[in-house]
Amino acid sequence: MNQRGKLIKVSIESFDNEDFSKRSNIKPNPISLPVNPESFTQNYKVKLNTQQGQGNQGTNASYEGTAPEELKLDFILDGTNSIQGYNSRLKFKPDVTTLTSETPLPVKEQLEIFKNTVYNMNGEIHRPHFLKVHWGDGFKFPCILSNLDLNYTLFKPDGDPLRIKVSATFLNYVAQKERVARERKRSPDLTHVRLVKAGDRLDWMTDQIYNDPKYVMQIAKANGLTSFRKIKPGVEMVFPPIEKTVE
């Protein structure tokens, strides 16, 4: 709930492009889950190389990369009209006015709407949609679906499902252009400009850019300083690529 006590449900917005600037034309968009998740799991993973040499008892695990963050939502699709606060028709089909919200949309139709948003391939982009998962004002997760598990638990006498436990895993998605920019913004192969703040030291700033303070004298020389120990707040310092600072 938000600060005013209003119930806010998880919504999922679909897009046709990876920079999330073009909403898909499926309807409704976004969808809101009929009931909030039973559980909400975030997973962070660092990829390490732990391969051992022959005859070694241990190894120094080396860093290979950071895997994209995962978000897992577990929730229920229900057609029994027995869950408090559950409103399948209002939340999945807000354009329908001929039937009341007390008449639950069949579970199979709820599932189809959900799958059409997160799972089914969009013929125009030849892949499933890019997604943003929202919950309230503070959580926004750009992603793509990576896994969808469906557990059918209740049935009508004719075999039609009445309740499905859904476990959906979403993988954080960052467009290639943005990802490259993020990864290179501190690269020592680029020129950086930093504004000196009170308390800054040139050796610390050098270490932040190059992951090694040993280039501090070259940086001082590149900025026309006679000493690296005294730098004035408010001055812009230039940190050129490493190969240009080697004497």
N, C-alpha and C positions, 0 to 999 in steps of 0.2 A: 504494500500500500504506500501511497505517497504521504506527504506531510499532512494533507487534509483528510486522510483516512479513506480516500477513494481507492477501490481495488483496481490495480493496473495489471493487465495480462500481457504475457509475452506475445510480441508480434514479429512476423517474418516478412520482410520486404524483398521483392525479387527484381533483378536488373538484367539487361541484355548485354552489358559490357563490363569489362573488368575494372574500370575506374568508377563504377557505380554512379554514372551520370545520366544513364538512360533507363528509366523504369520499364519493365516488361509490360506488355499490354494485356496480360491475363487478368481476369477478374475473379474475386476481389484481390486487390493488391494495395496494401499488405493484408495478410491474413492474421488473425489473432487466435491463439490456441483457446479452445473452449474452456479449459481449466488449466491453471498454472502447473508447472512441472512438480512431480513428486521429489525429484532430485535434480541438482544442477552441478555438473562436474567440469572443472577446467584441468587440462593436462599440459604440462610443460616438459619437454624432453631435450636433453643435450646429447648429440651423437658423439660417441667416443670410439676410437679404435683401440681395442684391447687384445689384438692379435699378439700371441706370444711366439718368441723364437724357440726353435727346437732345444729342449733341455733346460729351458728357463722355468723357474718356479713362479715368477710374477712378471708383471710388465708395467711400464709407465703409460697409462692410458692417454692417448693424444686426442686433441679436439679436432673433430671433423666438421662440425656444423651444429646449428641449433634448429631443431625441427619446428615446423609451424605449430602454434598453440592449437589445442583441440578443445572443443566445447561439446559436452554431452548433456542432452535433455531427455529425461524420462517422464512421460506423461500418458494420460489415458484418453482414448476416444471412446465415447459411451453413447449407447442408444437406449438405455433403460429409463432415462429421465429420473434417476434416483440420486444423482450427485448434486449437492447444494452448490449453487453458483454456476452450474454448467449450462451453457446456452449455445448449443451447436448452430442453430439457424441464424441467430443474431450475429454471431461472431464469424461464421464462415460465409454466410450469404446475406449481407446487410441489405441487399437490394430486394429481397423477398419480403413482401408485405401481406400476401394473401393468407399465409398461415401464421399462427401465433408462435412465439418463442417457446411455449409449452409443448409444442409438437416437435420432438427431436428429429433432426435430419438423420436418415439411416446411416449407420456406421460406415458402410461401404462408400457412400457418397462423401462423408467427411474425409475418409482416407484418400479418396481420389482427388479431392481439392488440395489436400496437403501434399500428395505426391506430385500433382501438377505444378505446384509451386517450387518444391525443393528437389525433386528426383527426376521427373520425366524430361526427356530431351526436348529443347526448343528447336524446332526445325529451321528457324532463321539464323541461329548462331551455332547450330550443330553440336550442342552440348546442353546440360542442365543449366539453370539460371545461376547467376551470381546472387548472393544473398546478404542481407543484413538482419541480424537478430537483435531486437530491441527489448529491453525490459525497464520500464520507467524512464527517468531522465538521466540515469547515471551509467547505463550499460548499453553499449552498441558494439556489435561484433561482425565485421565484414568477413564473409566466409563462403565456402561451398560445402555441400553435403558430401561426406566421405563414407558414411555407413548408415543403414536404416534397418533395424530389427523390429519385427512385428510379432507379438505374441497374442493369439486369439484365445480369449478366456471364457466368454459367455456366448451362448448361441440360442437362436429361436428353434422351435421344434423342426422347422424345415432346413435347418443348418445355416441360415444366415447369421452372421456374427452380430452380437449385441455389445461387445466390449473388446477393445484391442489395447494392449499395453505397447506403447511406442517408445523405442529407444533410438534417438537420432544423434549421430555424431557429426559435428561440423568442423571443418578445418579452416583456420584463419587464412584469409587470402589477401595478398598485397600485390597490386599490379606490378609487372616487371619494371616499368620505368620508375615507379616510386621505390621499389625494393632496391634497385641499383643505386638510387640517390641516397637512400638511408645507409647502405653499406659503404658508400664511398665518401660520405660527408666528413669522415675523420681519416681518410686515406692519406698516408704520407706522400703519395704520388700527386697530390693536388696542392694548389696554393690556397692557404687559409689566412683569413684576416680575423684577428681577435681584439676586442676592446679591453684594455687593461682596467681592472677594477681594483679598489683599495685592498691591499693584502696580497695581491697576485705576485708571484715570483716567476721570472723567465724560465728557470729550470723546471718548475712545475708545469708551466704552459707547454714547454717543449716536450715534456714527457707525455702530456695528454695527446699531443698530435702524433708524435713519432714512436710512442711507447718506449722511449729511451731518452734520458736527459743529456746524453753525451754530445748532442748536436747544439747545445746551448751557445757555445762560442760562435759557431757559424751563423746562428740565428741573430745573435747580437751584432755581428759584422754586417749581416744582410740588412739590418735596420739602422745602421750607422751609429751603434752604441759603443762607447769606449769601455763600458763595464756592464755585465749582465746582472749585477746585484741590485742596481737601482733603476727601476722603471716607473714612470709616472702614471698614475691613474688618469683615465680619459684619453690616453694615447692609443692609436691603433698599431698593433704589431703584425708584421707580415711573416708568415711561415711558408717559405717556398718548398717545392718538392726536394726530397733528400738529395737526389743526384745533382741538383744545382747548388747545394750548399757545401759539397765536398771540395776541399781546397786542393 
